[in-house]
């Protein structure tokens, strides 16, 4: 029998308290317990980046983190970025620059890019490519993704405040 623990955390600004098995992965908690299925599970080894979410503002592989490790944390998933009728500036840049294909990897890439735009502010396209090197996409050549990130960076730079 697996031990259960009660965790308290905020996901996309909303507070949750749940009893979970101590061995439950954060990705499974988000998808199964909270119904946030935008976080995709690909390789389950932390290699593909499809499960990337933000925990306390930094990108993490949710398939490598236990839900109990998120106790007290602020978790952000792709569902917190925008809505179908009001995309975030980053999502809008991805749409405008055709930076997605099948969409499986897109949520993880978007969350990596949120971390990148908030915390690292790359100066060159090579730095963008390096930051995205942990996210695998089989459908694009990454050029459109890099263009979208560059456009989002430029837009943020041009926006006062």
C-alpha angles and dihedrals in degrees: 000000000000123000118246126215132185114237130191120200143141120244118191089343096308122113119234134183117189140161108235138175108262090235096052113123119234090237091056092045091053094045102037106027098035101027093233097144096168088090102085127204114216119153100004088216100086093251105107101047095220091125096052116141133159120256113189089343099309128102116250136172103250091200089065098045127077117229089235088060088064092062108141093003133129108236123193123195132182089265088068095058101074144312133258091261095041115035121193115250089257093050089047090052090051090051094046094048097042090242097159137059121171091002100225095116096032099090092053092045091049092052091048088051092050088056090045094051095044101040113018109029100199117219099202139039088243089059090051090050091049091051090051095047091101093058117080121208121176096187105055134048089226092243092107091046091052090049091051093050090047090051091049090049092049092047092050091048091051094047114091120231 
